[in-house]
Amino acid sequence: MRNFILKTSLFVLLLISSAALHAQPAGTPPGGPSGGSNPPCWPPPCIPVDGGISVLIALGAAYGSKKAYDFYKTKEDSEA
């Protein structure tokens, strides 16, 4: 019963959060207020590189090190 409640509440949470994401107002039109064709940064593909990538890399490294630690710990326990 607890598993059913957990899955149902997760589904409802995801459903509500996706509706909230679609309710956000539209941003400014491309090209800015002047409507010029030149991008405001150089080089032209103005992409924010650190939009959470560093957090994902850190979490991946932490997860990998935890898995490696658990693997070696169980390996030592089985040898002893």
N, CA, C and O atoms as a GROMACS GRO file, in nm:
protein
  320
    1MET      N    1   0.082  -0.119   0.000
    1MET     CA    2   0.000   0.000   0.000
    1MET      C    3   0.087   0.126   0.000
    1MET      O    4   0.055   0.224  -0.068
    2ARG      N    5   0.197   0.122   0.077
    2ARG     CA    6   0.285   0.238   0.083
    2ARG      C    7   0.349   0.265  -0.053
    2ARG      O    8   0.366   0.381  -0.092
    3ASN      N    9   0.386   0.160  -0.124
    3ASN     CA   10   0.446   0.174  -0.255
    3ASN      C   11   0.348   0.241  -0.352
    3ASN      O   12   0.388   0.325  -0.432
    4PHE      N   13   0.221   0.204  -0.344
    4PHE     CA   14   0.119   0.262  -0.430
    4PHE      C   15   0.103   0.411  -0.401
    4PHE      O   16   0.092   0.492  -0.493
    5ILE      N   17   0.101   0.447  -0.273
    5ILE     CA   18   0.087   0.588  -0.235
    5ILE      C   19   0.207   0.668  -0.282
    5ILE      O   20   0.192   0.781  -0.330
    6LEU      N   21   0.325   0.613  -0.268
    6LEU     CA   22   0.447   0.681  -0.311
    6LEU      C   23   0.447   0.704  -0.462
    6LEU      O   24   0.478   0.815  -0.507
    7LYS      N   25   0.412   0.603  -0.539
    7LYS     CA   26   0.408   0.618  -0.685
    7LYS      C   27   0.301   0.716  -0.728
    7LYS      O   28   0.323   0.796  -0.819
    8THR      N   29   0.185   0.710  -0.665
    8THR     CA   30   0.077   0.802  -0.701
    8THR      C   31   0.112   0.946  -0.668
    8THR      O   32   0.086   1.036  -0.747
    9SER      N   33   0.171   0.968  -0.551
    9SER     CA   34   0.208   1.105  -0.514
    9SER      C   35   0.318   1.158  -0.604
    9SER      O   36   0.318   1.276  -0.637
   10LEU      N   37   0.412   1.074  -0.644
   10LEU     CA   38   0.516   1.117  -0.736
   10LEU      C   39   0.457   1.153  -0.872
   10LEU      O   40   0.496   1.254  -0.932
   11PHE      N   41   0.364   1.073  -0.920
   11PHE     CA   42   0.298   1.101  -1.047
   11PHE      C   43   0.222   1.233  -1.042
   11PHE      O   44   0.230   1.313  -1.136
   12VAL      N   45   0.149   1.257  -0.935
   12VAL     CA   46   0.073   1.381  -0.921
   12VAL      C   47   0.168   1.500  -0.912
   12VAL      O   48   0.141   1.605  -0.971
   13LEU      N   49   0.277   1.486  -0.840
   13LEU     CA   50   0.376   1.594  -0.829
   13LEU      C   51   0.435   1.629  -0.965
   13LEU      O   52   0.447   1.746  -0.999
   14LEU      N   53   0.471   1.528  -1.042
   14LEU     CA   54   0.525   1.553  -1.175
   14LEU      C   55   0.421   1.615  -1.267
   14LEU      O   56   0.455   1.702  -1.348
   15LEU      N   57   0.298   1.574  -1.256
   15LEU     CA   58   0.191   1.629  -1.337
   15LEU      C   59   0.168   1.776  -1.305
   15LEU      O   60   0.152   1.858  -1.395
   16ILE      N   61   0.167   1.809  -1.177
   16ILE     CA   62   0.147   1.948  -1.137
   16ILE      C   63   0.265   2.035  -1.176
   16ILE      O   64   0.246   2.147  -1.222
   17SER      N   65   0.387   1.985  -1.160
   17SER     CA   66   0.504   2.065  -1.193
   17SER      C   67   0.515   2.089  -1.343
   17SER      O   68   0.561   2.195  -1.384
   18SER      N   69   0.473   1.994  -1.425
   18SER     CA   70   0.478   2.018  -1.569
   18SER      C   71   0.375   2.121  -1.610
   18SER      O   72   0.400   2.198  -1.702
   19ALA      N   73   0.261   2.125  -1.545
   19ALA     CA   74   0.161   2.227  -1.574
   19ALA      C   75   0.212   2.365  -1.534
   19ALA      O   76   0.185   2.463  -1.602
   20ALA      N   77   0.286   2.372  -1.425
   20ALA     CA   78   0.341   2.500  -1.382
   20ALA      C   79   0.448   2.549  -1.478
   20ALA      O   80   0.463   2.670  -1.498
   21LEU      N   81   0.523   2.459  -1.537
   21LEU     CA   82   0.625   2.500  -1.633
   21LEU      C   83   0.564   2.558  -1.759
   21LEU      O   84   0.620   2.650  -1.819
   22HIS      N   85   0.451   2.506  -1.801
   22HIS     CA   86   0.385   2.559  -1.920
   22HIS      C   87   0.316   2.691  -1.893
   22HIS      O   88   0.281   2.762  -1.987
   23ALA      N   89   0.296   2.727  -1.768
   23ALA     CA   90   0.227   2.850  -1.734
   23ALA      C   91   0.321   2.970  -1.727
   23ALA      O   92   0.275   3.081  -1.701
   24GLN      N   93   0.448   2.950  -1.748
   24GLN     CA   94   0.543   3.060  -1.741
   24GLN      C   95   0.524   3.155  -1.859
   24GLN      O   96   0.493   3.109  -1.969
   25PRO      N   97   0.541   3.286  -1.839
   25PRO     CA   98   0.525   3.381  -1.949
   25PRO      C   99   0.638   3.368  -2.050
   25PRO      O  100   0.747   3.322  -2.018
   26ALA      N  101   0.610   3.410  -2.171
   26ALA     CA  102   0.711   3.404  -2.277
   26ALA      C  103   0.820   3.507  -2.251
   26ALA      O  104   0.795   3.610  -2.189
   27GLY      N  105   0.939   3.479  -2.298
   27GLY     CA  106   1.051   3.570  -2.281
   27GLY      C  107   1.051   3.679  -2.386
   27GLY      O  108   0.956   3.693  -2.464
   28THR      N  109   1.158   3.756  -2.388
   28THR     CA  110   1.170   3.862  -2.487
   28THR      C  111   1.197   3.800  -2.623
   28THR      O  112   1.255   3.692  -2.632
   29PRO      N  113   1.156   3.867  -2.730
   29PRO     CA  114   1.181   3.812  -2.863
   29PRO      C  115   1.330   3.810  -2.894
   29PRO      O  116   1.405   3.892  -2.840
   30PRO      N  117   1.375   3.719  -2.982
   30PRO     CA  118   1.517   3.713  -3.016
   30PRO      C  119   1.564   3.842  -3.082
   30PRO      O  120   1.487   3.908  -3.152
   31GLY      N  121   1.686   3.876  -3.058
   31GLY     CA  122   1.742   3.996  -3.118
   31GLY      C  123   1.735   4.115  -3.026
   31GLY      O  124   1.789   4.221  -3.058
   32GLY      N  125   1.672   4.102  -2.913
   32GLY     CA  126   1.663   4.210  -2.815
   32GLY      C  127   1.567   4.318  -2.859
   32GLY      O  128   1.498   4.304  -2.959
   33PRO      N  129   1.562   4.428  -2.783
   33PRO     CA  130   1.467   4.534  -2.814
   33PRO      C  131   1.500   4.611  -2.941
   33PRO      O  132   1.411   4.668  -3.004
   34SER      N  133   1.629   4.614  -2.980
   34SER     CA  134   1.665   4.689  -3.101
   34SER      C  135   1.630   4.613  -3.228
   34SER      O  136   1.615   4.674  -3.334
   35GLY      N  137   1.618   4.482  -3.219
   35GLY     CA  138   1.585   4.403  -3.337
   35GLY      C  139   1.702   4.386  -3.431
   35GLY      O  140   1.684   4.346  -3.546
   36GLY      N  141   1.823   4.417  -3.385
   36GLY     CA  142   1.941   4.403  -3.469
   36GLY      C  143   1.976   4.257  -3.492
   36GLY      O  144   1.930   4.169  -3.420
   37SER      N  145   2.059   4.233  -3.592
   37SER     CA  146   2.094   4.095  -3.624
   37SER      C  147   2.221   4.050  -3.554
   37SER      O  148   2.252   3.930  -3.555
   38ASN      N  149   2.296   4.141  -3.493
   38ASN     CA  150   2.420   4.104  -3.426
   38ASN      C  151   2.391   4.051  -3.286
   38ASN      O  152   2.316   4.113  -3.211
   39PRO      N  153   2.449   3.936  -3.250
   39PRO     CA  154   2.428   3.885  -3.115
   39PRO      C  155   2.503   3.971  -3.014
   39PRO      O  156   2.605   4.031  -3.049
   40PRO      N  157   2.456   3.979  -2.889
   40PRO     CA  158   2.521   4.063  -2.790
   40PRO      C  159   2.648   4.003  -2.729
   40PRO      O  160   2.705   4.063  -2.638
   41CYS      N  161   2.694   3.889  -2.775
   41CYS     CA  162   2.816   3.830  -2.721
   41CYS      C  163   2.901   3.774  -2.835
   41CYS      O  164   2.856   3.762  -2.948
   42TRP      N  165   3.024   3.742  -2.802
   42TRP     CA  166   3.114   3.685  -2.901
   42TRP      C  167   3.180   3.564  -2.841
   42TRP      O  168   3.230   3.576  -2.728
   43PRO      N  169   3.187   3.452  -2.902
   43PRO     CA  170   3.142   3.408  -3.033
   43PRO      C  171   2.990   3.394  -3.040
   43PRO      O  172   2.925   3.383  -2.937
   44PRO      N  173   2.934   3.395  -3.161
   44PRO     CA  174   2.790   3.404  -3.179
   44PRO      C  175   2.701   3.304  -3.107
   44PRO      O  176   2.595   3.346  -3.060
   45PRO      N  177   2.732   3.176  -3.093
   45PRO     CA  178   2.635   3.093  -3.021
   45PRO      C  179   2.640   3.122  -2.871
   45PRO      O  180   2.717   3.060  -2.798
   46CYS      N  181   2.560   3.217  -2.826
   46CYS     CA  182   2.562   3.263  -2.687
   46CYS      C  183   2.496   3.160  -2.597
   46CYS      O  184   2.379   3.173  -2.560
   47ILE      N  185   2.571   3.057  -2.561
   47ILE     CA  186   2.518   2.948  -2.481
   47ILE      C  187   2.584   2.952  -2.343
   47ILE      O  188   2.706   2.955  -2.334
   48PRO      N  189   2.505   2.954  -2.236
   48PRO     CA  190   2.566   2.950  -2.103
   48PRO      C  191   2.619   2.809  -2.074
   48PRO      O  192   2.541   2.716  -2.056
   49VAL      N  193   2.750   2.796  -2.068
   49VAL     CA  194   2.811   2.664  -2.050
   49VAL      C  195   2.786   2.611  -1.909
   49VAL      O  196   2.769   2.491  -1.892
   50ASP      N  197   2.784   2.698  -1.810
   50ASP     CA  198   2.769   2.652  -1.673
   50ASP      C  199   2.624   2.661  -1.627
   50ASP      O  200   2.597   2.716  -1.520
   51GLY      N  201   2.533   2.610  -1.705
   51GLY     CA  202   2.393   2.610  -1.666
   51GLY      C  203   2.358   2.487  -1.586
   51GLY      O  204   2.251   2.430  -1.607
   52GLY      N  205   2.442   2.445  -1.497
   52GLY     CA  206   2.416   2.328  -1.415
   52GLY      C  207   2.504   2.211  -1.451
   52GLY      O  208   2.498   2.106  -1.388
   53ILE      N  209   2.587   2.228  -1.554
   53ILE     CA  210   2.675   2.119  -1.596
   53ILE      C  211   2.776   2.086  -1.487
   53ILE      O  212   2.806   1.969  -1.463
   54SER      N  213   2.828   2.189  -1.420
   54SER     CA  214   2.926   2.162  -1.315
   54SER      C  215   2.863   2.085  -1.199
   54SER      O  216   2.929   2.001  -1.138
   55VAL      N  217   2.737   2.113  -1.169
   55VAL     CA  218   2.668   2.039  -1.063
   55VAL      C  219   2.650   1.893  -1.104
   55VAL      O  220   2.670   1.803  -1.023
   56LEU      N  221   2.611   1.871  -1.230
   56LEU     CA  222   2.593   1.734  -1.278
   56LEU      C  223   2.725   1.657  -1.278
   56LEU      O  224   2.727   1.538  -1.243
   57ILE      N  225   2.833   1.722  -1.315
   57ILE     CA  226   2.964   1.656  -1.314
   57ILE      C  227   3.005   1.621  -1.171
   57ILE      O  228   3.055   1.512  -1.145
   58ALA      N  229   2.983   1.714  -1.078
   58ALA     CA  230   3.018   1.688  -0.938
   58ALA      C  231   2.935   1.574  -0.881
   58ALA      O  232   2.987   1.488  -0.810
   59LEU      N  233   2.806   1.573  -0.911
   59LEU     CA  234   2.721   1.464  -0.861
   59LEU      C  235   2.759   1.331  -0.924
   59LEU      O  236   2.754   1.228  -0.857
   60GLY      N  237   2.796   1.331  -1.051
   60GLY     CA  238   2.840   1.208  -1.116
   60GLY      C  239   2.969   1.156  -1.056
   60GLY      O  240   2.985   1.035  -1.038
   61ALA      N  241   3.062   1.247  -1.026
   61ALA     CA  242   3.187   1.205  -0.963
   61ALA      C  243   3.162   1.150  -0.822
   61ALA      O  244   3.224   1.051  -0.783
   62ALA      N  245   3.074   1.214  -0.748
   62ALA     CA  246   3.042   1.166  -0.614
   62ALA      C  247   2.975   1.029  -0.620
   62ALA      O  248   3.006   0.941  -0.540
   63TYR      N  249   2.884   1.011  -0.713
   63TYR     CA  250   2.815   0.883  -0.728
   63TYR      C  251   2.913   0.773  -0.768
   63TYR      O  252   2.908   0.663  -0.714
   64GLY      N  253   3.002   0.803  -0.862
   64GLY     CA  254   3.101   0.705  -0.906
   64GLY      C  255   3.197   0.667  -0.795
   64GLY      O  256   3.232   0.550  -0.780
   65SER      N  257   3.240   0.766  -0.717
   65SER     CA  258   3.331   0.734  -0.607
   65SER      C  259   3.261   0.654  -0.498
   65SER      O  260   3.322   0.566  -0.436
   66LYS      N  261   3.134   0.681  -0.473
   66LYS     CA  262   3.058   0.602  -0.375
   66LYS      C  263   3.043   0.458  -0.423
   66LYS      O  264   3.057   0.365  -0.343
   67LYS      N  265   3.014   0.438  -0.551
   67LYS     CA  266   3.000   0.303  -0.605
   67LYS      C  267   3.134   0.229  -0.597
   67LYS      O  268   3.138   0.110  -0.564
   68ALA      N  269   3.245   0.298  -0.629
   68ALA     CA  270   3.376   0.235  -0.621
   68ALA      C  271   3.411   0.199  -0.476
   68ALA      O  272   3.465   0.092  -0.450
   69TYR      N  273   3.379   0.289  -0.383
   69TYR     CA  274   3.405   0.262  -0.241
   69TYR      C  275   3.325   0.141  -0.194
   69TYR      O  276   3.380   0.054  -0.126
   70ASP      N  277   3.198   0.134  -0.230
   70ASP     CA  278   3.115   0.020  -0.191
   70ASP      C  279   3.167  -0.110  -0.252
   70ASP      O  280   3.165  -0.214  -0.187
   71PHE      N  281   3.213  -0.103  -0.378
   71PHE     CA  282   3.265  -0.222  -0.444
   71PHE      C  283   3.388  -0.275  -0.373
   71PHE      O  284   3.398  -0.395  -0.345
   72TYR      N  285   3.484  -0.186  -0.344
   72TYR     CA  286   3.606  -0.230  -0.277
   72TYR      C  287   3.579  -0.273  -0.133
   72TYR      O  288   3.647  -0.362  -0.081
   73LYS      N  289   3.482  -0.212  -0.068
   73LYS     CA  290   3.448  -0.251   0.068
   73LYS      C  291   3.389  -0.392   0.071
   73LYS      O  292   3.424  -0.471   0.158
   74THR      N  293   3.299  -0.423  -0.021
   74THR     CA  294   3.242  -0.558  -0.026
   74THR      C  295   3.347  -0.660  -0.069
   74THR      O  296   3.342  -0.776  -0.028
   75LYS      N  297   3.442  -0.616  -0.152
   75LYS     CA  298   3.549  -0.706  -0.196
   75LYS      C  299   3.639  -0.742  -0.077
   75LYS      O  300   3.679  -0.857  -0.063
   76GLU      N  301   3.670  -0.644   0.008
   76GLU     CA  302   3.752  -0.670   0.126
   76GLU      C  303   3.677  -0.758   0.226
   76GLU      O  304   3.737  -0.846   0.288
   77ASP      N  305   3.548  -0.734   0.242
   77ASP     CA  306   3.469  -0.814   0.336
   77ASP      C  307   3.460  -0.960   0.292
   77ASP      O  308   3.460  -1.050   0.376
   78SER      N  309   3.452  -0.983   0.162
   78SER     CA  310   3.441  -1.121   0.114
   78SER      C  311   3.575  -1.195   0.124
   78SER      O  312   3.576  -1.317   0.136
   79GLU      N  313   3.688  -1.123   0.118
   79GLU     CA  314   3.819  -1.186   0.130
   79GLU      C  315   3.854  -1.218   0.275
   79GLU      O  316   3.927  -1.313   0.301
   80ALA      N  317   3.803  -1.141   0.367
   80ALA     CA  318   3.838  -1.160   0.509
   80ALA      C  319   3.763  -1.273   0.574
   80ALA      O  320   3.784  -1.300   0.693
   0.00000   0.00000   0.00000
